[in-house]
Amino acid sequence: MVYLDANATTAVDPRVVDKMLPLFTETYGNPSSKHGFGEAAGAALRRAREQVRALLGAEQAAEIVFNSGGTEGANAAIMSALEASPRRREIIISAVEHPAVLALCAWLEKNKGIRIHVIPVDREGWLDLAAYKAALSERVAVVSIMWANNETGVIFPVPELAEQAKEFGALFHTDAVQAVGKLPIDLKATEIDMLSLSGHKFHAPKGVGALYLRSSVRFKPQLKGGHQERGRRPGTENMPGIVGLGAAAELAAAHMDDENVRVRALRDRLEQGILAEVGQCVAVGAGAERLPNTSTIAFSFIEGESIVLLLDRAGIAVSMGSACSVGSFEPSHVLTAMHVAKEAVRGAVRFSLSRDTTEADIDRAIAAVPPIVAKLRAISPFGSQEGAPQALDQAHV
């Protein structure tokens, strides 16, 4: 199998597994215990915290709170910000946030009367900075803007946005799930208050992540229980996962520059190869700054779901730029917000690479996509008719 769905998840690096295994059968103590087993586990916990701190460029290891991943981190950050400033009843997000943020904000708006400012993006995926500045006020409790989009890879100017939020006393959280391990981050040089991440996006195991909390932030824990994580996230620590997260963070920091050069070149080769061979398609957000590993290509007049299924049969794993929901096929909210042409919005496919991706993988994908698209267009009600809608070009996206 060729795996080109790294934005969904990545394989756990074998070196990470090696670091995790002793936590199951040897260093299996509870880090809260005061005997030798517990002390050994505590040392492993401290090392992992330092490894994550270093990857994020945080000032203190104590600013790293281990949890289950990005969804928990984003929810905890937003809910805590509201509780810490009860007189502030507004939140700012972008139109292309992950469901972890969108669903929570929709619930807060409906059930708690919180006003949600949704900042639009343009056709390339860039945030409308004028609309963002206009939404800022002393009524805003928290701004939550993702660092990089999971579907298109488009990167937002998060440090700049955080500075602007600070002028109004609002807290700033960023969903950095896709950015961590791919982009250099130096949190101590920014005004970012909170950052959430998931380990399985950069070769750590699933079910473990972290929330960065600047030391000056008043944090209101959403779980009640013991003293773990300085009382900010109670519950016995997932020690194998945390050690794996730390090991993965250290590997990501060590190889980031080299991998970004190589992976970016592979991404560009894939994108250019497909665009050269397949007509009526476009790389979404290609005019914006993007993650080096991500390419979403929108194919006109066919369904992305069919492309994904046929590529899977050919031994190539990718994902759609659209989502299925309860028996109905709904276009991706990200691509809709970017005004991708109606004849292409359902035909978007995301290719996302990792450091495991090889040139042979890219060659197979370039060879497989054109005949699949041609086959689907041949049976499409528009694909072979003279009266088909206008062909897609860059101006339509």
VENTADA-V676046 format. One record per residue. RES is the residue in one small letter. PHI is phi in whole degrees, 0 to 359 (NA if undefined). D_CENTER is the distance of its C-alpha to the mean C-alpha in Angstrom with 1 decimal. Layout:
((RES:PHI:D_CENTER) (RES:PHI:D_CENTER))
This chain:
((m:NA:23.6) (v:261:21.3) (y:255:17.7) (l:236:15.4) (d:226:12.4) (a:291:10.4) (n:287:7.0) (a:280:8.5) (t:188:10.0) (t:235:12.3) (a:291:15.9) (v:290:17.1) (d:299:19.0) (p:305:22.7) (r:292:23.2) (v:290:20.8) (v:302:22.7) (d:301:25.9) (k:287:24.9) (m:281:24.0) (l:306:27.2) (p:299:29.7) (l:288:27.9) (f:274:29.0) (t:234:32.6) (e:238:33.7) (t:268:31.8) (y:262:31.2) (g:292:32.5) (n:277:31.1) (p:296:30.1) (s:275:32.0) (s:282:35.2) (k:260:37.8) (h:271:39.2) (g:301:38.4) (f:300:35.8) (g:294:33.9) (e:296:34.4) (a:295:32.9) (a:295:29.8) (g:298:29.6) (a:295:29.8) (a:295:26.9) (l:295:24.9) (r:294:25.8) (r:296:25.0) (a:298:21.5) (r:297:21.0) (e:293:22.4) (q:296:20.2) (v:290:17.0) (r:304:18.8) (a:295:19.7) (l:298:16.3) (l:272:15.2) (g:68:18.6) (a:286:19.4) (e:284:23.1) (q:230:23.9) (a:297:22.8) (a:295:23.7) (e:279:20.8) (i:261:18.5) (v:246:18.4) (f:283:17.5) (n:209:16.2) (s:270:14.8) (g:145:11.0) (g:297:8.3) (t:296:10.4) (e:297:13.5) (g:298:12.5) (a:295:11.5) (n:298:14.7) (a:296:16.8) (a:296:16.0) (i:291:16.9) (m:295:19.8) (s:296:21.2) (a:299:21.2) (l:294:23.2) (e:291:25.6) (a:288:26.2) (s:228:27.2) (p:297:28.9) (r:279:30.6) (r:266:27.4) (r:239:26.4) (e:227:23.8) (i:227:20.0) (i:245:18.2) (i:224:14.8) (s:260:13.8) (a:288:14.6) (v:243:11.2) (e:295:9.2) (h:292:7.5) (p:306:10.7) (a:301:10.4) (v:268:11.5) (l:300:13.5) (a:294:15.5) (l:297:16.4) (c:293:17.6) (a:297:19.5) (w:294:21.2) (l:296:22.1) (e:293:23.5) (k:285:25.6) (n:259:26.8) (k:241:26.9) (g:71:27.7) (i:283:24.9) (r:278:24.6) (i:249:21.1) (h:268:20.9) (v:255:18.4) (i:273:18.2) (p:286:18.3) (v:237:17.1) (d:268:19.5) (r:293:19.8) (e:267:17.8) (g:97:14.9) (w:290:16.2) (l:290:16.3) (d:284:19.9) (l:292:20.9) (a:294:24.3) (a:294:23.1) (y:297:20.9) (k:297:23.9) (a:293:26.1) (a:280:24.1) (l:290:24.3) (s:196:27.3) (e:284:28.6) (r:271:27.8) (v:276:24.0) (a:279:22.9) (v:208:19.3) (v:254:16.9) (s:231:13.2) (i:236:11.3) (m:293:7.6) (w:281:7.9) (a:214:6.3) (n:284:6.0) (n:287:4.6) (e:268:8.4) (t:254:10.2) (g:81:8.5) (v:298:10.6) (i:260:10.6) (f:263:12.1) (p:281:15.0) (v:300:13.8) (p:302:16.8) (e:293:19.2) (l:296:17.9) (a:296:18.2) (e:299:21.8) (q:292:22.7) (a:296:21.7) (k:297:23.8) (e:298:26.8) (f:249:26.9) (g:74:26.2) (a:275:22.9) (l:285:20.3) (f:233:16.9) (h:244:13.6) (t:234:10.2) (d:281:6.9) (a:253:6.0) (v:304:3.8) (q:274:3.1) (a:275:6.5) (v:296:8.4) (g:90:10.9) (k:246:10.6) (l:241:11.9) (p:295:14.9) (i:230:14.6) (d:227:17.8) (l:299:17.4) (k:295:21.2) (a:265:21.7) (t:239:19.7) (e:256:20.3) (i:293:16.9) (d:270:18.1) (m:217:15.1) (l:217:11.7) (s:248:9.6) (l:214:8.0) (s:234:8.3) (g:295:10.8) (h:288:10.6) (k:275:7.8) (f:224:10.6) (h:73:13.7) (a:257:14.4) (p:288:15.4) (k:287:13.8) (g:83:14.7) (v:220:14.4) (g:200:12.3) (a:205:13.5) (l:240:13.9) (y:277:15.4) (l:234:18.5) (r:305:20.7) (s:301:24.2) (s:275:25.7) (v:281:23.4) (r:280:25.3) (f:249:23.2) (k:251:24.3) (p:301:23.2) (q:270:22.4) (l:251:24.0) (k:247:27.6) (g:173:29.1) (g:280:29.9) (h:267:29.5) (q:303:26.6) (e:54:24.0) (r:58:26.7) (g:78:26.8) (r:270:23.3) (r:209:21.9) (p:292:25.0) (g:118:25.5) (t:303:26.3) (e:294:23.6) (n:281:21.9) (m:296:23.5) (p:301:22.8) (g:295:19.1) (i:295:19.2) (v:296:21.3) (g:296:19.0) (l:298:16.1) (g:297:18.5) (a:296:19.7) (a:295:16.4) (a:297:15.7) (e:295:19.1) (l:294:18.8) (a:298:15.6) (a:295:17.6) (a:289:20.6) (h:248:19.4) (m:301:16.7) (d:297:19.2) (d:296:21.0) (e:293:18.1) (n:296:16.5) (v:296:20.0) (r:290:20.5) (v:294:17.2) (r:299:17.3) (a:296:20.9) (l:294:20.1) (r:300:17.5) (d:296:20.1) (r:297:22.8) (l:298:21.2) (e:298:20.5) (q:294:24.0) (g:295:25.6) (i:289:24.5) (l:297:25.2) (a:287:28.6) (e:261:29.6) (v:243:28.3) (g:276:29.5) (q:54:28.1) (c:210:24.5) (v:209:22.1) (a:277:18.9) (v:285:16.7) (g:75:15.9) (a:293:17.8) (g:275:19.6) (a:257:16.8) (e:290:15.2) (r:232:12.3) (l:301:10.4) (p:288:13.3) (n:252:12.1) (t:243:11.0) (s:217:13.8) (t:252:14.3) (i:247:18.0) (a:261:19.9) (f:259:23.2) (s:282:25.9) (f:71:28.2) (i:219:26.5) (e:265:24.0) (g:299:20.7) (e:302:21.2) (s:293:24.5) (i:297:23.0) (v:299:20.5) (l:294:23.4) (l:288:25.8) (l:294:23.5) (d:299:23.0) (r:297:26.8) (a:275:27.0) (g:86:24.9) (i:233:21.6) (a:262:18.4) (v:225:16.0) (s:223:14.3) (m:275:15.2) (g:267:13.9) (s:229:15.7) (a:234:15.8) (c:266:19.0) (s:214:20.3) (v:42:23.6) (g:79:25.8) (s:234:24.7) (f:264:22.5) (e:253:20.5) (p:299:18.9) (s:303:15.2) (h:295:14.9) (v:292:12.8) (l:291:15.6) (t:295:18.2) (a:297:17.2) (m:273:17.6) (h:60:21.0) (v:297:20.7) (a:305:24.2) (k:299:25.2) (e:282:26.6) (a:237:23.3) (v:297:20.6) (r:272:21.1) (g:254:21.4) (a:275:17.9) (v:230:16.5) (r:260:13.3) (f:251:14.1) (s:228:11.6) (l:260:13.5) (s:221:13.7) (r:291:16.6) (d:276:18.4) (t:290:18.7) (t:244:22.3) (e:298:24.5) (a:296:26.1) (d:300:22.9) (i:294:22.4) (d:299:26.1) (r:295:26.0) (a:293:23.3) (i:298:25.2) (a:286:28.3) (a:277:27.0) (v:294:25.3) (p:303:28.4) (p:294:30.8) (i:293:28.4) (v:296:27.8) (a:298:31.5) (k:296:32.4) (l:290:30.3) (r:292:31.6) (a:294:35.1) (i:254:34.9) (s:285:33.0) (p:296:35.2) (f:251:34.3) (g:299:33.6) (s:235:37.3) (q:262:39.1) (e:295:40.7) (g:271:39.7) (a:297:36.0) (p:300:33.9) (q:305:33.5) (a:297:31.4) (l:284:27.9) (d:220:27.7) (q:300:25.5) (a:291:27.2) (h:277:26.0) (v:255:22.3))
